[in-house]
Amino acid sequence: MLAAMNHNLAAGLTILLVGVVIVVAIWEAIWKLIALWKSARNDQMAWFICLAIFNTAGILPILYILFFQRKANNQPV
């Protein structure tokens, strides 16, 4: 009986973990695509390469969008 409960618990946790990974992957992809597009439009090749290489669950793309992208008058922040 205890083995069956442990099996059900493990199956539930596995499903939960897979769901969390999928949500984090979608979150990362959205932020990464926005940041890559903005860095390409602003001719910031170094940022484009860093954003394309590193997977940081959306942290690096969000930092780029908030603090490091060029302003509308093409001046660095």
Secondary structure as UniProt FT lines:
FT   HELIX           2..41
FT   TURN            42..43
FT   HELIX           45..53
FT   TURN            57..58
FT   HELIX           59..63
FT   HELIX           64..68
FT   TURN            72..73
//
